[in-house]
């Protein structure tokens, strides 16, 4: 892996404010590989970013030792969480230009991939850098420029709710499928846990890999 978090000033945010309605319980708290998903994601982002914050209900995940930023639009979907994160970053005295924002339910992300994504963002003239996989765009594992908050907020106030529609308001750089395959030949890099069956499959795969 080339580069590192000391080379790039970047903040990390984990979106953990969803209702997990299809999943049936809080995805952030289920254990994968012997640890809660949220704990895994915090550790992963700490290897790549200069700070890690959780966008969620206040005090809900206080035991995990990362600052919690209250989602300003709970129940309105991940775009509201992304805007919440970017507006929080804009108020930060550290003044990070870029923010790596990921959902809390992606058990196969790797630090090498996230570092590659952060490195590309640092060199980009775009306002958002995100991957495209065989399944389509992957906007919940992306780097967002802090200054993009105003355009996203304006769109949100006009009724935009899909993250891909928010991206359409910005200058975007898309990393293609080949970029992801360099870090994950199995095609699981952006796999997320939408259902209980997805969770059981992730546990099974990781158990096999640990043996």
N, C-alpha and C positions, 0 to 999 in steps of 0.2 A: 504494500500500500504506500502510495506516495502522498506527501502532504500530511497534515494533521490539524487538530483543532487549534493548536497554537499558531498555525500559519494563517488561518482564516477566522475572522471575527464573525461568528454565527451563533444565533440563539436557537434553542430547541424547544418545541412545544408538542405536547401529546394531547390529542383530542379524546377526552374521556367523558363527554357530557351527554352521549347518546342514551336513549331509553332502553336499548337492547331488547326491543319488543319481540323480534323474531327469535332471538336467542333464548329468551325466557329467564335469564338472570344476568347479573352484571358481568359483562365480558372482561372488564378490567381486573376483576378479582379471581377469575377462574385460574387454576394452576396448569401450567404447561411446562414440562421438563422440571417439575418439582417446585416451581415458583409462580406467584401470581403474574399474569400477563403485564400488568402495569409496572411491576418491579423489573421485569425483563426489559421493557421498553425504556424505562428511565436509565438503566445501566447502559443500554445500547446507545442512547443519545448522548450520554455523558462521555462516551468514548470519542464522539465526533464534534460536539458543540461545546460552547463556552458556558452555557447555562441551560438548565432544563426546567420548564414550568409545565403544569398540567392545566388544561382548560376544562373546568368541571364545576360541579356544585361546591360552594365553599365548605371546607372542613371535611368533605366526604372521604378524601384520600390523604388526610393529614399524616397518617402513620407512615407514609412512604417517603417522607423527608424531602419532598420537592415543593416549591412554592405553587400554590393553586391560584389560578386566575379565574374569576367567576365568568362563566359564559353569559354574555349580555343578552343572548336570545335563546334560552333553553327550549328545547323542543322544536326549534326551527331548522334543524339539520346542521351538517358540518360547515357549510359556508359561513354561518354566523359564528361558529367557533374559530374559524380561520381569521375572520375580521377582528374578533375579540383578541386573538393572539397578536395580530399585526398592530392593533392600536395600543396594546400593552407594550409591545416592543418600541413603539414610537415614543412612549413616555419613559423608557428606560434610560437612566443616566449613562449607561455604557454605549448606547447609540449603535447597536448592531445594524448593518445594512441588510443582512439576509437572515431568514428564519427557516429552519427545517421543521416542517409541520407534518406529523404523521398521526394516523389513527392508532388506537390502543390495541388493536386486534390483529396484528400482522406478525405471526410467530416466526416467519422465515426470513425476515429482513436481516441483513448482515452489516457489520460496521464498514467493511470494504466498499460495499455498494453505496452506503450513505456518504462515505467520504468522497467517493467519485462524484456523486450528485452535488455535494457541497463545493467541490473543486470546480465543477462546470459552472455552477451558479456564480462563483466568485469572478469568473472570467467573462460572464455573459452580459450583454446589453439588454436582456429581457427583464421583465418584471416578475415572471414566474418561470421556473424550470421544472419540468415534470416528465416522468417516463410514460411510454406507450408500450404495452405488452400485447401478447396474442389475444388477450381478453378486451383490449381497448385502452383508453386513457386511464392513468392511475394517479388521479389528483390528490389522493390522501396519503401520498408519499412524495412530497414536493418541496422545493425551496421557493420561498416567496420574498420579494423585496419589501422591506418595511414601508417604503413610500407608496406601495400599491394599495394601501388601506383605504385611501380616500375614494378611489375609483370603485373599489369593491363595495364600500359602504353606500355610495351613491346608487349602484345597481341594486343592492339589497333593499334599499328604501323604495325602489321602484318595483319591487316584487320578485327580483331574481333570487332563486333559492338553490338551484343546482350549481355545484362547484364548477362543472364544465362551462356553464353559462357565465359564471363569474370570470373564468379564465379568458373567455372570448372578449372580455372588456379590456384585456391587458396585452402587452407585448409578451409573447410566450415563446419559449424554446422547448422543443420536444425531443427527448432522448428516445431513440427507436429501440425496437425489440432486441436488436443485436447488442446494444449496450448492456441491457439487463442480463443477457445470456452469458456475457463474460464473467458474471459473478454468480450465476445460478443456472447450470445446464439442465436442471430438473424442471425448470419453469414454475417454481413455487415462490419466487421472491416476493411477489405482491399479493399472495394468497391471504385472504382474510376470513375471519370466522363469523359468518352471518347467522349460522344456525348451530344447534347442539350437535348435529351430525358433523358439521365442519370442525367443531372443537374436538370431537372424538377422533376424527381422522388426523388432525394435527398432532394430538397426543400420541397416536399410534406411530406416525412417521418419526417423530422425535425420539420415541422409545427405541425404535429400530436403529436409528442413527447413533444412539448413545451406546449401543451394545458393541 
